Amino acid sequence: MEQVGAPLTLYDDPDNLFTASFIGTPTINQLPLEVSDSKARLLGQLSQSALLLKAMPLLGAGNFTAALRPEALHPAAAEDPEAIPVEPDFIEEMGAESIAWFWAGERETHRQIAVRLSREHARDFTAIQALRPDWSRAFIFDENGRRIRLSSLSALLQEAPL
């Protein structure tokens, strides 16, 4: 048993990557994050995110997983330094909302990302070229899948503007 709790508690506050990926449909997006002394690479790409650069000293060097639920990613301008470049793949229209699937990342880290979109954004989802993470809703896991719960990191993530 990995974690015990009510379903919404597990969804909102997972202790580990297994629990985070077990609950929720579509599953949580798992983005490889590599931190070195002076660089952060998200999905294999050098990140210009001011928030990730501020978080580097708190995390230390290593390999992590930045996990974001589909509702924690939003369409953004391609030139936004906080945004992740993406390529549209397909969309599942479900009435009031849609789940759009995108490809992101370099060759070794290339993966599909699911995003929950409003009807307004779903109409023209193929025009979306970048997604901005809502870092205040992100989870960071170490290379063993354990959630990193540093109060200073949590405070930093909460300060992140959308």
N, C-alpha and C positions, 0 to 999 in steps of 0.2 A: 504494500500500500504506500503510495507516494505522498498523498495529502488528503485530509478529511475536512469536509465543510459543505455548506450549501452550494448548489451549482453556481449562483451568481457571485458568491464569495470566491470560489475557485476561478471563475472567469475574470474577475476584477483584481484578484490578488494571489496569483499562483506562486508557489514556493520554488518551482523548478520548471524546466522547459518541457518535461513530459506532461505535467499537469496543464501548462499553458497550451500545448498543442492538442491535448486530448479533448478539451472542452471548447465548444464554439464551432459554428459552421458559417462560412468556410473557416478552415483552421487558421491559426495565427501565422502571420508572415514572419519567417525566420531569416534575418539578414546578417550575413557574416560581417563582423566588425573586427578589424585588426588594428591594434594600437601599438605604436612604437614611441620612442622618446620624443619625436618631433612630428609624427604624422598619424593620421587616422584614415583608414581605408574602409569604406562601407561598400559591400558587394564588390570588393576588389578595386574600386575606384577611389582615388585620392579625394577625400572629403574636404570641402571648404566650409562645412557647417561650423559656425561660431560656437554653437552649443557643444558639439563633439570635441572641438579643440579645447574648450574650457573643462570638459569632463576627463580629458586624458590624464592629468595628474592624479585625479581621484581613482581612476581605474588602474593605472599603472600599465606597463607594457604587457601585451598578451593577445590571445584570440578570444573573442566574445561573440555572443549572439544578441543582436538588437531585435527584439520581438515586438511587432506592432499588429494589433487587430485590424481587420479590414476597414473599420470606421475611424481609424487613427491616421489614415493617409488621405490627402486631399489634392485635387488638381492644382498645379502651380505653373508659373512661368518657367520656361526652360533655363533662363538666366538666373533664377533664384538660387543663391549659394547654399541654401538649406535643402534644396530639392534633389530628388533622385531621378536621373534620366530614365525614361521607360519607353517601351514600344508597345502599343496596343495589340492585344491578341483577339479576345472575344468577349462578349457580354451576355449575361443571363438576366433578362428583363423579368421582374417579378411583381410588377404593379407599382406600388408607391416607391420602391427602390429597386436598384439593380446591382448585381455583382459584376464588376468589370475585371478582366484578367489582363495583366501586363507582363512583359518580359523586362528584366533589369539585370545589370551586373556584367562583369567581365566573364571570359570563357569558363574559368574554374568555378566561379560563383554565380553563373547565369542561372536565374530561377524565375519562376512565375510568382507574381504578387497579386493578391486579391484585394480589391478595393470596393467598399460599399458606396455607391453613388446615388445622388438624388435623381429624380426624373430629368431635371434641367441639365445636369452634367451628362447623364446617360445618352441623351439625344445625339450628342456629338462626341462620344467617347474616343473615337479614332483621332480626334484633334489633340488629345491629351498627350503631351510629350514629357511631362515631369510630374512627380508627386512630392508633396511636402509632408514629412512626418509631423505629427503632433507629438513632440517628444515628451510632453507632460503625461501622455498615456502609454509611453513605451516601457518595456521591461528589458533589463540587461541581465544576461546570464553568462556565467563563466564557462570555460571550455568543458567542464564536467556537467553542465546543465543546471547548476545551482544559481538561484537568483542573487544578484548583488544588491544588498539592501544597506547602502551607506546613506546616512541621513543627509550628508552634504550633497551626494549625488541626487537624491530624491528632491532636495530643495532646488538644485540646479535645473532638473528636468521640469519641475513645476513652474519655474520662471520662464520657460521657453515660450516665446510668442508663437501663435499659429500663423 
